[in-house]
């Protein structure tokens, strides 16, 4: 539902998690797309005049979820429809599950497809498409030994002029996932100096190679454990470098398949607090009627909340952020506040948007998810406009 941004709203009836603590018996005030006040409900009468009142019957209000890796949703794969319409459809599919900000993600594809996606993202960002904060280009500069489900024909050396293409994204965040050992020395530094977020993924790099990439400004690691060199007793690999480093962010897929439960618990506890981000790596089945889709012309099946090829290769997930949050809290046993931060505040900080979104604090954008007592989504708001 679209509302006049200058219409004041008072939200009550739910516990408010502001990013630091759970507040009972409080109300939240929205005006001009932002949170203007969080105060005790006893003050309702003082501020209720000329305001719309939205009342919940219990549950939790938290900052909306932020997903930094979303390949598809609503039956749409971004690679198949790298357009404003495609991005809108993916955003709408995930909003039902609490995601209020995301990076639509293009996986390894042709140079022409990359240009089309960047151009569409620029247009979408210029139009202010609700819920879109940038673009994630996952590939194609990967190590073939860790290609995962990415098409071998698309994996290649760095294209001439691609740095200029990356830098052409305006008014939004650009995240690029690559294998550091497969790009020229100085390439990562050139991108990070331009404000681009460079993440390591689909890499067979050694610990030493990742340390060199960190020295150039590597910002994080894409879907920890999956498609990267493992941590061994004498070779820390990409995983060891990711968990040891205190400055970088890490994305992890909590569908209980991409990463085993015990492994996920160890990793989350090992990584510096504030640096682990819940992601979905979602594919078209999220929010869609059909559980089937094609990737690079190959039929993909859904089992539980993950996607798989006929040969048994993982092909992204059918995971939504609300399910990932429930898995983190109820299956892995992490405290609810920390779980919600991994789904909102930490990814906001990873995208360098923590000054705008990721918490329910005065002055921040009113991106909100309401969860019932079982942590299922009932409603969301983006810039104070409720669905």
MARNU-735383 format. One record per residue (C-alpha): residue in three letters; x, y, z. Coordinates in nm, 3 decimals. Layout:
MARNU-735383
{node "ALA" {X Y Z}}
...
END
This chain:
MARNU-735383
{node "UNK" {0.000 0.000 0.000}}
{node "UNK" {0.144 0.338 -0.106}}
{node "UNK" {0.114 0.623 0.141}}
{node "UNK" {0.197 0.991 0.128}}
{node "UNK" {0.548 1.010 0.271}}
{node "UNK" {0.443 1.317 0.469}}
{node "UNK" {0.170 1.123 0.651}}
{node "UNK" {0.279 1.049 1.005}}
{node "UNK" {0.236 0.691 1.130}}
{node "UNK" {0.237 0.549 1.479}}
{node "UNK" {0.313 0.176 1.502}}
{node "UNK" {0.221 -0.007 1.820}}
{node "UNK" {0.135 -0.346 1.967}}
{node "UNK" {0.461 -0.532 1.895}}
{node "UNK" {0.795 -0.571 2.069}}
{node "UNK" {1.046 -0.346 1.894}}
{node "UNK" {1.397 -0.475 1.826}}
{node "UNK" {1.593 -0.162 1.750}}
{node "UNK" {1.918 -0.343 1.666}}
{node "UNK" {2.052 -0.330 2.020}}
{node "UNK" {1.770 -0.444 2.245}}
{node "UNK" {1.409 -0.559 2.257}}
{node "UNK" {1.171 -0.286 2.372}}
{node "UNK" {0.836 -0.383 2.517}}
{node "UNK" {0.548 -0.136 2.555}}
{node "UNK" {0.698 0.106 2.304}}
{node "UNK" {0.565 0.272 1.992}}
{node "UNK" {0.745 0.369 1.673}}
{node "UNK" {0.676 0.689 1.479}}
{node "UNK" {0.737 0.730 1.104}}
{node "UNK" {0.735 1.053 0.907}}
{node "UNK" {0.880 1.145 0.566}}
{node "UNK" {0.998 0.786 0.504}}
{node "UNK" {1.209 0.781 0.821}}
{node "UNK" {1.181 0.676 1.183}}
{node "UNK" {1.139 0.992 1.386}}
{node "UNK" {1.082 0.854 1.734}}
{node "UNK" {1.066 0.540 1.946}}
{node "UNK" {0.903 0.609 2.280}}
{node "UNK" {0.701 0.446 2.557}}
{node "UNK" {0.339 0.376 2.473}}
{node "UNK" {0.230 0.607 2.757}}
{node "UNK" {0.328 0.895 2.529}}
{node "UNK" {0.085 0.784 2.258}}
{node "UNK" {-0.176 1.047 2.343}}
{node "UNK" {0.078 1.328 2.314}}
{node "UNK" {0.175 1.242 1.959}}
{node "UNK" {-0.134 1.072 1.815}}
{node "UNK" {-0.299 1.380 1.667}}
{node "UNK" {-0.315 1.375 1.285}}
{node "UNK" {-0.131 1.044 1.268}}
{node "UNK" {-0.233 0.710 1.121}}
{node "UNK" {-0.228 0.433 1.378}}
{node "UNK" {-0.110 0.084 1.278}}
{node "UNK" {-0.152 -0.166 1.560}}
{node "UNK" {-0.015 -0.519 1.575}}
{node "UNK" {-0.131 -0.792 1.806}}
{node "UNK" {0.205 -0.904 1.940}}
{node "UNK" {0.507 -1.024 1.747}}
{node "UNK" {0.830 -0.839 1.675}}
{node "UNK" {0.914 -0.530 1.470}}
{node "UNK" {1.269 -0.543 1.339}}
{node "UNK" {1.470 -0.377 1.069}}
{node "UNK" {1.387 -0.528 0.732}}
{node "UNK" {1.613 -0.805 0.608}}
{node "UNK" {1.895 -0.720 0.368}}
{node "UNK" {2.009 -0.986 0.120}}
{node "UNK" {2.335 -0.926 -0.067}}
{node "UNK" {2.306 -1.225 -0.301}}
{node "UNK" {1.977 -1.287 -0.484}}
{node "UNK" {1.996 -1.460 -0.820}}
{node "UNK" {1.622 -1.485 -0.869}}
{node "UNK" {1.273 -1.512 -0.731}}
{node "UNK" {0.911 -1.510 -0.839}}
{node "UNK" {0.996 -1.747 -1.124}}
{node "UNK" {1.257 -1.506 -1.263}}
{node "UNK" {1.632 -1.562 -1.298}}
{node "UNK" {1.817 -1.232 -1.341}}
{node "UNK" {2.041 -1.385 -1.608}}
{node "UNK" {1.730 -1.463 -1.815}}
{node "UNK" {1.566 -1.126 -1.756}}
{node "UNK" {1.831 -0.862 -1.676}}
{node "UNK" {1.580 -0.579 -1.695}}
{node "UNK" {1.396 -0.338 -1.468}}
{node "UNK" {1.091 -0.565 -1.489}}
{node "UNK" {1.300 -0.866 -1.392}}
{node "UNK" {1.453 -0.686 -1.097}}
{node "UNK" {1.113 -0.564 -0.979}}
{node "UNK" {0.972 -0.918 -0.994}}
{node "UNK" {1.261 -1.061 -0.792}}
{node "UNK" {1.234 -0.784 -0.531}}
{node "UNK" {0.858 -0.834 -0.498}}
{node "UNK" {0.896 -1.210 -0.452}}
{node "UNK" {1.143 -1.170 -0.167}}
{node "UNK" {0.965 -0.886 0.006}}
{node "UNK" {0.694 -1.132 0.111}}
{node "UNK" {0.962 -1.299 0.319}}
{node "UNK" {1.089 -0.986 0.493}}
{node "UNK" {1.358 -0.866 0.254}}
{node "UNK" {1.335 -0.489 0.222}}
{node "UNK" {1.671 -0.425 0.053}}
{node "UNK" {1.876 -0.644 -0.179}}
{node "UNK" {2.137 -0.678 -0.448}}
{node "UNK" {1.989 -0.860 -0.750}}
{node "UNK" {2.269 -1.090 -0.861}}
{node "UNK" {2.391 -1.182 -1.210}}
{node "UNK" {2.596 -1.500 -1.218}}
{node "UNK" {2.872 -1.568 -1.474}}
{node "UNK" {2.755 -1.465 -1.819}}
{node "UNK" {2.870 -1.294 -2.137}}
{node "UNK" {3.018 -0.945 -2.147}}
{node "UNK" {2.708 -0.826 -2.331}}
{node "UNK" {2.476 -0.968 -2.063}}
{node "UNK" {2.684 -0.796 -1.794}}
{node "UNK" {2.650 -0.463 -1.976}}
{node "UNK" {2.273 -0.510 -2.008}}
{node "UNK" {2.244 -0.587 -1.636}}
{node "UNK" {2.450 -0.286 -1.530}}
{node "UNK" {2.248 -0.060 -1.760}}
{node "UNK" {1.919 -0.195 -1.621}}
{node "UNK" {2.045 -0.153 -1.265}}
{node "UNK" {2.140 0.207 -1.337}}
{node "UNK" {1.791 0.276 -1.468}}
{node "UNK" {1.625 0.100 -1.174}}
{node "UNK" {1.834 0.292 -0.922}}
{node "UNK" {1.767 0.620 -1.100}}
{node "UNK" {1.394 0.545 -1.082}}
{node "UNK" {1.424 0.466 -0.712}}
{node "UNK" {1.286 0.113 -0.740}}
{node "UNK" {1.175 0.021 -0.390}}
{node "UNK" {1.400 -0.232 -0.219}}
{node "UNK" {1.689 -0.219 -0.466}}
{node "UNK" {2.018 -0.080 -0.335}}
{node "UNK" {2.259 -0.199 -0.602}}
{node "UNK" {2.381 -0.494 -0.808}}
{node "UNK" {2.595 -0.801 -0.745}}
{node "UNK" {2.799 -0.945 -1.032}}
{node "UNK" {2.905 -1.294 -0.926}}
{node "UNK" {3.166 -1.396 -1.180}}
{node "UNK" {3.285 -1.467 -1.440}}
{node "UNK" {3.649 -1.431 -1.327}}
{node "UNK" {3.665 -1.755 -1.134}}
{node "UNK" {3.894 -2.050 -1.084}}
{node "UNK" {3.767 -2.338 -1.298}}
{node "UNK" {3.853 -2.580 -1.017}}
{node "UNK" {3.585 -2.410 -0.804}}
{node "UNK" {3.332 -2.324 -1.071}}
{node "UNK" {3.038 -2.488 -0.893}}
{node "UNK" {2.732 -2.471 -1.116}}
{node "UNK" {2.865 -2.178 -1.322}}
{node "UNK" {2.895 -2.260 -1.691}}
{node "UNK" {3.258 -2.335 -1.785}}
{node "UNK" {3.218 -2.154 -2.117}}
{node "UNK" {3.145 -1.832 -1.927}}
{node "UNK" {3.446 -1.848 -1.695}}
{node "UNK" {3.733 -1.649 -1.840}}
{node "UNK" {4.019 -1.408 -1.785}}
{node "UNK" {3.939 -1.046 -1.707}}
{node "UNK" {3.770 -0.875 -2.002}}
{node "UNK" {3.919 -0.559 -2.148}}
{node "UNK" {3.727 -0.257 -2.024}}
{node "UNK" {3.538 -0.438 -1.748}}
{node "UNK" {3.671 -0.205 -1.479}}
{node "UNK" {3.509 0.085 -1.662}}
{node "UNK" {3.185 -0.112 -1.682}}
{node "UNK" {3.195 -0.174 -1.307}}
{node "UNK" {3.262 0.192 -1.237}}
{node "UNK" {2.968 0.296 -1.455}}
{node "UNK" {2.713 0.187 -1.193}}
{node "UNK" {2.577 0.503 -1.034}}
{node "UNK" {2.359 0.575 -0.730}}
{node "UNK" {2.395 0.228 -0.584}}
{node "UNK" {2.627 -0.036 -0.445}}
{node "UNK" {2.820 -0.262 -0.680}}
{node "UNK" {2.947 -0.590 -0.540}}
{node "UNK" {3.177 -0.806 -0.751}}
{node "UNK" {3.266 -1.165 -0.664}}
{node "UNK" {3.586 -1.301 -0.820}}
{node "UNK" {3.872 -1.541 -0.758}}
{node "UNK" {4.166 -1.322 -0.649}}
{node "UNK" {4.423 -1.562 -0.791}}
{node "UNK" {4.269 -1.528 -1.138}}
{node "UNK" {4.287 -1.149 -1.174}}
{node "UNK" {4.593 -0.930 -1.238}}
{node "UNK" {4.784 -0.774 -0.949}}
{node "UNK" {4.634 -0.433 -0.875}}
{node "UNK" {4.293 -0.514 -1.025}}
{node "UNK" {4.123 -0.548 -0.685}}
{node "UNK" {4.285 -0.228 -0.559}}
{node "UNK" {4.167 -0.038 -0.866}}
{node "UNK" {3.809 -0.148 -0.801}}
{node "UNK" {3.808 -0.093 -0.426}}
{node "UNK" {3.965 0.252 -0.470}}
{node "UNK" {3.659 0.331 -0.685}}
{node "UNK" {3.424 0.227 -0.405}}
{node "UNK" {3.336 -0.113 -0.550}}
{node "UNK" {3.292 -0.398 -0.300}}
{node "UNK" {3.513 -0.687 -0.409}}
{node "UNK" {3.440 -1.028 -0.259}}
{node "UNK" {3.627 -1.355 -0.293}}
{node "UNK" {3.433 -1.653 -0.426}}
{node "UNK" {3.471 -1.958 -0.650}}
{node "UNK" {3.837 -1.944 -0.560}}
{node "UNK" {4.100 -2.213 -0.512}}
{node "UNK" {4.341 -1.955 -0.378}}
{node "UNK" {4.602 -2.023 -0.115}}
{node "UNK" {4.607 -1.844 0.217}}
{node "UNK" {4.898 -1.634 0.090}}
{node "UNK" {4.710 -1.533 -0.225}}
{node "UNK" {4.411 -1.424 -0.019}}
{node "UNK" {4.637 -1.223 0.211}}
{node "UNK" {4.767 -1.040 -0.096}}
{node "UNK" {4.408 -0.970 -0.203}}
{node "UNK" {4.325 -0.841 0.145}}
{node "UNK" {4.620 -0.606 0.106}}
{node "UNK" {4.454 -0.467 -0.207}}
{node "UNK" {4.128 -0.404 -0.023}}
{node "UNK" {3.928 -0.727 -0.059}}
{node "UNK" {3.604 -0.660 0.128}}
{node "UNK" {3.455 -1.002 0.197}}
{node "UNK" {3.379 -1.361 0.103}}
{node "UNK" {3.082 -1.497 -0.091}}
{node "UNK" {2.887 -1.802 0.038}}
{node "UNK" {3.143 -1.925 0.289}}
{node "UNK" {3.266 -2.285 0.240}}
{node "UNK" {3.093 -2.327 -0.096}}
{node "UNK" {3.318 -2.318 -0.403}}
{node "UNK" {3.635 -2.220 -0.218}}
{node "UNK" {3.950 -2.392 -0.094}}
{node "UNK" {3.884 -2.543 0.250}}
{node "UNK" {4.066 -2.489 0.577}}
{node "UNK" {4.307 -2.773 0.645}}
{node "UNK" {4.553 -2.827 0.928}}
{node "UNK" {4.854 -2.704 0.727}}
{node "UNK" {4.680 -2.496 0.461}}
{node "UNK" {4.420 -2.245 0.584}}
{node "UNK" {4.293 -2.181 0.232}}
{node "UNK" {4.020 -1.930 0.153}}
{node "UNK" {3.801 -2.048 0.441}}
{node "UNK" {4.077 -2.002 0.697}}
{node "UNK" {4.162 -1.657 0.565}}
{node "UNK" {3.794 -1.558 0.574}}
{node "UNK" {3.742 -1.665 0.933}}
{node "UNK" {4.070 -1.520 1.059}}
{node "UNK" {4.039 -1.172 0.910}}
{node "UNK" {3.865 -0.922 1.140}}
{node "UNK" {3.781 -0.655 0.883}}
{node "UNK" {3.605 -0.844 0.605}}
{node "UNK" {3.243 -0.956 0.587}}
{node "UNK" {3.127 -1.310 0.514}}
{node "UNK" {2.804 -1.437 0.360}}
{node "UNK" {2.670 -1.775 0.465}}
{node "UNK" {2.376 -1.981 0.331}}
{node "UNK" {2.178 -2.129 0.620}}
{node "UNK" {1.956 -2.379 0.439}}
{node "UNK" {2.109 -2.672 0.635}}
{node "UNK" {2.246 -2.810 0.308}}
{node "UNK" {2.507 -2.571 0.170}}
{node "UNK" {2.676 -2.574 0.510}}
{node "UNK" {2.630 -2.846 0.771}}
{node "UNK" {2.474 -2.732 1.096}}
{node "UNK" {2.781 -2.799 1.311}}
{node "UNK" {3.007 -2.630 1.056}}
{node "UNK" {2.783 -2.324 1.041}}
{node "UNK" {2.783 -2.294 1.421}}
{node "UNK" {3.162 -2.318 1.439}}
{node "UNK" {3.204 -2.060 1.163}}
{node "UNK" {2.961 -1.806 1.308}}
{node "UNK" {3.127 -1.835 1.648}}
{node "UNK" {3.475 -1.810 1.494}}
{node "UNK" {3.419 -1.501 1.278}}
{node "UNK" {3.451 -1.164 1.447}}
{node "UNK" {3.111 -1.054 1.572}}
{node "UNK" {2.942 -0.811 1.337}}
{node "UNK" {3.095 -0.955 1.023}}
{node "UNK" {2.877 -1.259 0.944}}
{node "UNK" {2.583 -1.198 0.709}}
{node "UNK" {2.293 -1.431 0.639}}
{node "UNK" {2.235 -1.462 0.264}}
{node "UNK" {2.004 -1.673 0.050}}
{node "UNK" {2.181 -1.721 -0.287}}
{node "UNK" {1.819 -1.756 -0.396}}
{node "UNK" {1.698 -1.886 -0.729}}
{node "UNK" {1.363 -1.841 -0.916}}
{node "UNK" {1.153 -2.082 -0.702}}
{node "UNK" {1.140 -1.839 -0.407}}
{node "UNK" {0.793 -1.686 -0.414}}
{node "UNK" {0.702 -1.877 -0.731}}
{node "UNK" {0.438 -2.139 -0.807}}
{node "UNK" {0.674 -2.378 -0.986}}
{node "UNK" {0.972 -2.535 -0.806}}
{node "UNK" {1.146 -2.600 -1.138}}
{node "UNK" {1.362 -2.376 -1.355}}
{node "UNK" {1.650 -2.387 -1.599}}
{node "UNK" {2.003 -2.257 -1.553}}
{node "UNK" {2.221 -2.230 -1.863}}
{node "UNK" {1.965 -2.454 -2.035}}
{node "UNK" {1.992 -2.729 -1.772}}
{node "UNK" {1.690 -2.839 -1.569}}
{node "UNK" {1.724 -2.762 -1.196}}
{node "UNK" {1.523 -2.933 -0.925}}
{node "UNK" {1.435 -2.814 -0.575}}
{node "UNK" {1.485 -3.038 -0.273}}
{node "UNK" {1.373 -2.888 0.056}}
{node "UNK" {1.522 -2.536 0.038}}
{node "UNK" {1.813 -2.599 -0.197}}
{node "UNK" {1.847 -2.637 -0.573}}
{node "UNK" {2.038 -2.915 -0.747}}
{node "UNK" {2.128 -3.036 -1.096}}
{node "UNK" {2.060 -3.389 -1.216}}
{node "UNK" {2.431 -3.456 -1.159}}
{node "UNK" {2.400 -3.356 -0.794}}
{node "UNK" {2.570 -3.014 -0.810}}
{node "UNK" {2.425 -2.746 -0.584}}
{node "UNK" {2.268 -2.468 -0.791}}
{node "UNK" {2.181 -2.197 -0.545}}
{node "UNK" {1.892 -2.220 -0.304}}
{node "UNK" {1.516 -2.192 -0.272}}
{node "UNK" {1.578 -2.020 0.061}}
{node "UNK" {1.414 -1.698 0.175}}
{node "UNK" {1.554 -1.471 0.445}}
{node "UNK" {1.279 -1.543 0.698}}
{node "UNK" {1.347 -1.917 0.676}}
{node "UNK" {1.719 -1.853 0.711}}
{node "UNK" {1.651 -1.644 1.022}}
{node "UNK" {1.441 -1.923 1.171}}
{node "UNK" {1.713 -2.176 1.090}}
{node "UNK" {1.979 -1.962 1.255}}
{node "UNK" {1.776 -1.907 1.572}}
{node "UNK" {1.576 -2.227 1.610}}
{node "UNK" {1.802 -2.488 1.447}}
{node "UNK" {2.150 -2.351 1.517}}
{node "UNK" {2.049 -2.197 1.849}}
{node "UNK" {2.181 -1.844 1.810}}
{node "UNK" {2.026 -1.570 2.021}}
{node "UNK" {1.741 -1.395 1.840}}
{node "UNK" {1.887 -1.046 1.858}}
{node "UNK" {2.218 -1.159 1.708}}
{node "UNK" {2.031 -1.356 1.442}}
{node "UNK" {1.832 -1.050 1.342}}
{node "UNK" {2.150 -0.843 1.326}}
{node "UNK" {2.304 -1.100 1.089}}
{node "UNK" {2.001 -1.048 0.864}}
{node "UNK" {1.986 -0.669 0.880}}
{node "UNK" {2.252 -0.459 1.055}}
{node "UNK" {2.557 -0.659 0.948}}
{node "UNK" {2.465 -0.676 0.578}}
{node "UNK" {2.380 -0.304 0.593}}
{node "UNK" {2.730 -0.240 0.722}}
{node "UNK" {2.875 -0.475 0.460}}
{node "UNK" {2.711 -0.257 0.194}}
{node "UNK" {2.829 0.060 0.374}}
{node "UNK" {2.466 0.159 0.422}}
{node "UNK" {2.448 0.128 0.799}}
{node "UNK" {2.390 0.502 0.826}}
{node "UNK" {2.064 0.457 0.631}}
{node "UNK" {1.920 0.110 0.695}}
{node "UNK" {1.971 -0.199 0.910}}
{node "UNK" {1.832 -0.081 1.246}}
{node "UNK" {1.518 0.077 1.384}}
{node "UNK" {1.673 0.399 1.503}}
{node "UNK" {1.572 0.764 1.486}}
{node "UNK" {1.675 0.919 1.156}}
{node "UNK" {1.709 0.591 0.966}}
{node "UNK" {1.489 0.482 0.677}}
{node "UNK" {1.168 0.311 0.787}}
{node "UNK" {1.244 -0.034 0.641}}
{node "UNK" {1.062 -0.271 0.876}}
{node "UNK" {0.957 -0.633 0.901}}
{node "UNK" {0.689 -0.760 1.139}}
{node "UNK" {0.736 -1.118 1.255}}
{node "UNK" {0.481 -1.324 1.441}}
{node "UNK" {0.573 -1.526 1.748}}
{node "UNK" {0.699 -1.811 1.526}}
{node "UNK" {0.915 -1.571 1.323}}
{node "UNK" {0.701 -1.579 1.011}}
{node "UNK" {0.657 -1.252 0.823}}
{node "UNK" {0.319 -1.079 0.841}}
{node "UNK" {0.399 -0.736 0.691}}
{node "UNK" {0.689 -0.524 0.570}}
{node "UNK" {0.745 -0.156 0.511}}
{node "UNK" {0.998 0.011 0.282}}
{node "UNK" {1.047 0.382 0.343}}
{node "UNK" {0.737 0.365 0.560}}
{node "UNK" {0.516 0.221 0.287}}
{node "UNK" {0.357 -0.104 0.404}}
{node "UNK" {0.278 -0.399 0.180}}
END
